[in-house]
Amino acid sequence: MQPKEFLRKLGLKAKNAGTWTGQQSLTGSARSIQSYSPVDGQLIGSVTTTTRDQYEQVITCAQEAFKVWRDMPAPKRGEIVRQYGDVLRQYKDPLGRLVSYEMGKSLQEGYGEVQEMIDICDFAVGLSRQLYGLTMHSERPAHRMYEQWHPLGIVGIISAFNFPVAVWSWNACIAWVCGDVCVWKASEKTPLCSIACQLLFQKVLKANNLPEGISCIINGDYKVGEMMTKDGRVPLVSATGSTRMGKTVGKTVAERLGRSLLELGGNNAIIVTPSADLKIVLTGAVFGAVGTAGQRCTTTRRLIVHSSMYNDVKNALAGAYKQLRIGDPLDANNHVGPLIDKGAVQNYLNAIEAVKKAGGTMVVDGGVLEGPGYESGCYVKPCVAEAQNSWDIVQHETFAPILYIMKYDTIEEAIAMQNGVPQGLSSAIMTGNLREAERFLSVAGSDCGIANVNIGTSGAEIGGAFGGEKETGGGRESGSDSWKAYMRRQTNTINYSESVPLAQGIKFDF
């Protein structure tokens, strides 16, 4: 099923998708967002932006739904998420195609993103029976102390274009089983993916006679996001995107003493040691650098290679890049699709110019592709440049398939280079040396939230907490115990004695 046909089947008109809280369309907005595919430059559809009045309707809808949802036992909430996982299995092909068409990533990556949604549904179902608190011994006789966790209320989710459905699901599925309701502001560059996900979830809510406000969406640019970040009725805002955006969100939410969960930019490196398996290096580095056309927060941007291996790795990379097929991402034979828009293309060109100006040498040349199949103007060549870690352009994240390669002589130097950037998301070392691997994973090793051995920086599983340190924001989404971010902790003490003894032995007689 093709993307536009899929949207029509969901009941979505191609020319005006509307601003949706659930199954109903809110009216009153004169402005719209037009979604053009970077694949062929064609208009997919238009979505009306959310006005202030509409936003108030959405929040009221969510508040009322929370009163119902929070009282449902967590395993019952998990059952709703399980049903959503089944719906996603049913629609994996058309939803994956829509992701690929609206965002531009390869079809296999589009399918993979929907599979991540299915996986997090499964994870959340199990989690719904494991929202554990603690019991502890009281110093006072005949007293019982324990902790329990309660839902926060409305969780605001701001997601980026590069993972238009998966990252939302990481947040939403966990938040739902925790008893929260969600308001989602998707990227204005991929609004139709969000509406498709919303309509699929509303099928489940309607079948179970549950209020639509359990899952809401709002549409628009950063001004619509500001409505949520400034809103005290939204106790948690989870934001995924650039470091610049995250700093603004974090500051705004902190000013009202709310909570923010930030998963921001990356500047990820792979260290290649003398004992590394070159085949593994190439697979990890090439996919990490060109997957999603370099538009992942976990994209491999720096390759730090031991001087004894440097020429071999450089030549092997040049050979591997010649085999890359760039074109329509819905064609499974292609490895690399387009960048999201022409603004991203310009950023790519600016970065190449900056690295050349700094003294870098191109190992694999870049450039914009033209001609049949490239009419959108968003297709570029993945490139490799010799560079220095200290250069300003290398220190910053460019959301494009540009890989910087550089030398090191000692493992200490390599780790220092790996850590010597403002971001701290993902990292990897390629080695057959146990001591080097363990050093990389030690407290004196990688300072990133993700550190891998003999796999690349990209392609995290949902079972581990996802996020990073420094300018990556410090937040954690998805697996492990990240569920705690979506709940409030409460300590309870029960006195079942016939007196009121005080802690610390304090006497208060009267």
Residue pairs with C-beta under 8 A, 6 or more apart in sequence:
1 9
1 93
1 94
1 97
2 94
2 97
3 44
3 94
3 97
3 98
3 101
3 102
3 192
4 14
4 44
4 45
5 94
6 91
6 94
6 95
6 97
6 98
6 196
7 14
7 17
7 44
7 45
7 98
7 192
7 195
7 196
8 14
9 94
10 195
10 196
10 199
10 200
11 199
12 45
12 192
12 195
12 196
12 199
13 45
14 44
14 45
15 45
15 46
16 32
16 45
16 46
16 47
16 48
17 45
17 46
17 47
17 48
17 191
17 192
17 195
18 25
18 26
18 27
18 47
18 48
19 25
19 26
19 29
19 47
19 48
19 49
19 50
19 51
19 54
19 217
19 218
19 219
20 26
20 195
20 198
20 199
20 217
20 219
21 57
21 58
21 61
21 212
21 213
21 216
21 217
22 61
22 198
22 202
22 205
22 212
22 213
22 215
22 216
23 199
23 202
23 206
23 212
24 212
26 50
26 54
26 57
26 58
28 51
28 53
28 54
29 48
29 49
29 50
29 51
29 54
31 48
31 49
31 220
32 46
32 47
32 48
32 49
33 46
33 47
33 48
33 49
33 188
33 191
33 219
33 220
34 43
34 45
34 46
35 43
35 44
35 45
35 46
35 47
35 102
35 189
35 190
35 191
35 192
36 42
36 43
36 44
36 341
36 376
37 44
37 101
37 102
37 104
37 376
38 103
38 104
38 337
38 338
38 339
38 340
38 341
38 376
38 378
39 100
39 101
39 104
39 328
39 329
39 330
39 337
39 338
39 376
40 328
40 375
40 376
41 375
41 376
41 377
41 378
44 101
44 102
44 192
45 192
47 191
47 192
47 195
47 219
48 219
49 219
49 220
49 221
49 224
50 58
50 218
50 219
50 220
50 224
50 227
52 227
54 218
55 218
55 224
55 227
55 228
58 183
58 213
58 216
58 218
59 154
59 183
59 231
59 233
59 234
61 211
61 212
61 213
61 216
62 154
62 181
62 182
62 183
62 213
62 214
62 216
63 153
63 154
63 213
63 233
64 211
64 213
65 181
65 210
65 211
65 212
65 213
65 214
66 151
66 153
66 154
66 180
66 181
66 213
68 210
68 211
69 77
69 151
69 176
69 179
69 180
69 181
69 210
69 211
69 214
70 150
70 151
70 179
72 179
74 128
74 129
74 131
74 177
74 178
74 179
75 128
75 129
77 128
77 176
77 177
77 179
78 124
78 125
78 126
78 127
78 128
78 129
78 177
79 125
79 128
80 176
80 204
80 205
80 208
80 210
81 121
81 124
81 125
81 128
81 173
81 176
81 177
82 121
82 122
82 125
83 204
83 207
83 208
84 121
84 173
84 200
84 201
84 204
85 117
85 118
85 121
85 122
85 125
87 200
87 201
87 203
87 204
88 95
88 114
88 117
88 118
88 121
88 200
89 118
91 114
91 200
92 111
92 114
92 115
92 118
93 111
95 114
95 165
95 193
95 196
95 197
95 200
96 107
96 110
96 111
96 112
96 113
96 114
97 107
97 110
97 330
98 110
98 192
98 193
98 196
99 105
99 110
99 113
99 114
99 164
99 165
99 193
100 106
100 107
100 109
100 110
100 329
100 330
100 337
101 329
101 330
102 164
102 190
102 192
102 193
103 110
103 161
103 162
103 164
103 189
103 190
103 193
103 340
104 293
104 329
104 337
104 338
104 339
104 340
104 378
105 113
105 162
105 292
105 293
105 295
105 329
105 337
106 291
106 292
106 329
106 332
106 334
106 335
106 336
106 337
107 329
107 330
107 331
107 332
108 332
109 291
109 292
109 329
110 329
113 163
113 164
113 165
113 166
114 165
114 166
116 166
116 169
116 170
116 462
117 165
117 166
117 169
117 173
117 197
119 461
119 462
120 166
120 169
120 170
120 173
120 174
120 462
120 478
121 169
121 173
123 173
123 462
123 463
123 478
123 479
124 173
124 174
124 176
124 177
125 177
127 174
127 177
127 483
128 177
131 149
131 177
131 178
131 483
131 487
133 146
133 147
133 148
133 149
134 146
134 147
135 144
135 145
135 146
135 147
136 145
136 146
136 147
137 145
138 144
138 145
138 493
139 503
140 495
140 497
140 501
140 502
140 503
141 497
141 501
142 495
142 496
142 497
143 493
143 494
143 495
143 496
143 497
143 501
144 493
144 494
144 496
145 491
145 492
145 493
145 494
146 491
146 492
147 489
147 490
147 491
147 492
148 489
148 490
148 492
149 178
149 484
149 487
149 488
149 489
149 490
150 179
150 487
150 488
150 490
151 178
151 179
151 180
151 486
151 487
151 488
152 178
152 180
152 235
152 236
152 259
152 486
152 487
152 488
153 180
153 181
153 233
153 234
153 235
154 180
154 181
154 182
154 183
154 233
154 234
154 235
154 236
155 171
155 172
155 175
155 180
155 181
155 182
155 183
155 234
155 235
155 236
155 237
155 238
155 486
156 182
156 183
156 184
156 185
156 228
156 229
156 231
156 234
156 236
156 237
156 238
157 168
157 171
157 172
157 175
157 182
157 183
157 184
157 185
157 237
157 238
157 239
158 185
158 225
158 228
158 237
158 238
158 239
158 240
158 241
158 245
158 249
159 167
159 168
159 184
159 185
159 186
159 187
159 194
159 240
159 241
160 167
160 187
160 240
160 241
160 242
160 297
161 187
161 189
161 190
161 295
161 340
162 292
162 295
162 296
162 297
162 340
162 399
163 240
163 296
164 186
164 187
164 190
164 193
164 194
165 193
165 194
165 196
165 197
167 240
167 263
167 477
168 184
168 186
168 194
168 197
169 197
170 462
170 466
170 477
170 478
171 182
171 238
171 261
171 477
171 486
172 182
172 184
172 215
174 477
174 478
174 482
174 483
174 486
175 181
175 182
175 486
176 182
176 214
176 215
177 483
178 483
178 486
178 487
179 487
180 236
180 486
180 487
181 213
181 214
181 215
181 216
182 214
182 215
182 216
183 216
183 217
183 218
183 228
183 234
184 194
184 198
184 215
184 216
184 217
184 218
185 217
185 218
185 219
185 220
185 224
185 225
185 228
186 193
186 194
186 217
186 219
187 241
188 219
188 220
188 221
189 340
189 341
191 219
194 217
194 219
195 217
198 215
198 216
198 217
201 215
202 212
202 215
205 211
205 212
205 214
205 215
206 212
218 224
218 227
218 228
222 245
225 249
226 252
228 234
228 237
229 237
229 248
229 249
229 252
229 253
230 252
230 256
232 256
232 258
234 258
235 258
235 259
236 258
236 259
236 260
236 261
236 485
236 486
237 249
237 253
237 258
237 259
237 260
237 261
238 260
238 261
238 262
238 263
238 475
238 477
238 485
239 245
239 246
239 249
239 250
239 260
239 261
239 262
239 263
239 264
240 263
240 264
240 297
240 477
241 264
242 264
242 265
242 397
243 264
243 265
243 397
243 422
243 423
243 471
243 472
243 473
245 264
246 262
246 264
246 265
246 473
249 260
249 262
250 260
250 262
250 473
253 259
253 260
254 260
259 485
260 475
261 475
261 476
261 477
261 485
262 472
262 473
262 474
262 475
263 297
263 466
263 467
263 468
263 472
263 473
263 475
263 476
263 477
264 297
264 423
264 425
264 468
264 471
264 472
264 473
265 297
265 397
265 423
265 425
265 471
265 472
266 296
266 297
266 298
266 299
266 301
266 397
266 423
266 425
266 426
266 457
266 468
266 472
267 301
267 302
267 395
267 396
267 397
267 421
267 422
267 423
267 425
268 288
268 298
268 299
268 300
268 301
268 302
268 423
268 425
268 426
268 427
268 428
268 448
268 457
268 458
269 300
269 301
269 302
269 303
269 304
269 417
269 418
269 421
269 427
269 428
269 457
270 281
270 284
270 285
270 288
270 300
270 302
270 303
270 304
270 427
270 428
270 429
270 430
270 456
270 457
271 304
271 408
271 411
271 414
271 415
271 418
271 427
271 428
271 429
271 430
271 431
271 440
272 281
272 285
272 303
272 304
272 305
272 306
272 309
272 313
272 430
273 306
273 309
273 411
273 414
273 429
273 430
273 431
273 432
273 433
273 436
274 306
274 308
274 309
275 431
275 432
275 433
275 436
276 309
276 430
276 431
276 432
276 454
277 430
277 432
277 454
278 309
278 312
278 313
278 316
280 430
280 454
281 313
281 316
281 430
282 316
282 317
282 320
283 456
284 300
284 428
284 430
284 454
284 455
284 456
284 457
285 300
285 303
285 317
285 403
285 456
286 317
286 320
286 321
286 324
287 456
287 458
287 459
288 298
288 299
288 300
288 428
288 456
288 457
288 458
288 459
289 299
289 300
289 301
289 303
289 382
289 384
289 401
289 403
290 324
290 335
290 336
290 382
290 401
291 299
291 458
291 459
292 299
292 337
293 336
293 337
293 338
293 339
293 380
293 382
293 400
293 401
294 301
294 382
294 398
294 399
294 400
294 401
294 402
295 339
295 340
295 344
295 399
295 400
296 458
297 425
297 426
297 472
298 425
298 426
298 450
298 457
298 458
298 459
298 460
299 399
299 401
299 457
299 458
300 403
300 428
300 456
300 457
300 458
301 394
301 397
301 398
301 402
301 403
301 404
302 389
302 394
302 403
302 404
302 405
302 406
302 417
302 418
302 421
303 313
303 317
303 403
303 404
303 405
303 406
304 389
304 406
304 407
304 408
304 414
304 417
304 418
305 313
305 314
305 405
305 406
305 407
305 408
306 407
306 408
306 409
306 414
307 407
307 408
307 409
310 405
310 407
313 405
314 363
314 384
314 386
314 405
317 363
317 364
317 384
317 403
317 405
318 363
318 364
318 384
321 364
321 382
321 383
321 384
324 335
324 336
324 382
325 333
325 334
325 335
325 336
326 334
326 335
326 336
326 337
326 369
326 379
326 381
326 382
327 334
327 336
327 337
327 373
327 374
327 379
328 334
328 337
328 373
329 336
329 337
329 338
336 382
336 401
337 379
338 376
338 378
338 379
338 380
339 345
339 348
339 378
339 379
339 380
339 399
339 400
340 378
341 378
342 377
342 378
344 378
344 399
344 400
345 368
345 377
345 378
345 380
347 398
347 399
347 400
348 366
348 380
348 398
348 400
348 401
348 402
349 366
349 368
351 393
351 398
351 400
351 402
352 362
352 366
352 383
352 385
352 402
354 392
354 393
355 385
355 387
355 391
355 393
355 394
355 402
355 404
356 362
356 385
358 387
358 388
358 391
358 392
358 393
359 388
360 385
360 386
360 387
360 388
360 391
360 404
361 385
361 386
362 383
362 384
362 385
362 386
363 383
363 384
363 385
363 386
363 405
364 381
364 382
364 383
364 384
365 381
365 383
366 380
366 381
366 382
366 383
366 402
367 380
367 381
367 383
368 377
368 379
368 380
368 381
369 379
369 380
369 381
370 377
373 379
380 400
380 401
381 401
382 401
382 402
382 403
383 401
383 402
383 403
384 402
384 403
384 404
384 405
385 402
385 403
385 404
385 405
386 404
386 405
386 406
387 393
387 394
387 404
387 405
387 406
388 394
388 406
389 395
389 404
389 406
389 417
389 420
389 421
390 420
394 404
394 421
395 421
395 422
397 423
406 417
408 414
408 417
411 436
411 439
411 440
415 439
415 440
415 444
415 445
415 446
418 427
418 446
418 448
419 446
419 447
422 470
422 471
423 468
423 470
423 471
423 472
424 447
424 448
424 449
424 468
424 469
424 470
424 471
424 472
425 448
425 449
425 450
425 467
425 468
425 472
426 448
426 449
426 450
426 451
426 452
426 457
426 458
426 460
426 468
427 440
427 446
427 448
427 450
427 451
427 452
427 457
428 451
428 452
428 453
428 454
428 455
428 456
428 457
429 436
429 437
429 440
429 446
429 451
429 452
429 453
429 454
430 454
431 437
431 440
431 453
431 454
437 453
437 454
439 445
440 446
440 451
440 453
441 451
441 453
445 451
447 469
447 470
448 468
448 469
448 472
449 465
449 466
449 467
449 468
449 469
449 472
449 476
450 457
450 460
450 464
450 466
450 468
460 466
460 478
461 479
462 478
462 479
463 478
463 479
463 480
464 478
464 479
464 480
465 476
465 477
465 478
465 479
465 480
465 481
465 482
466 476
466 477
466 478
466 479
466 482
467 473
467 474
467 475
467 476
467 477
468 474
475 485
476 482
476 485
502 508
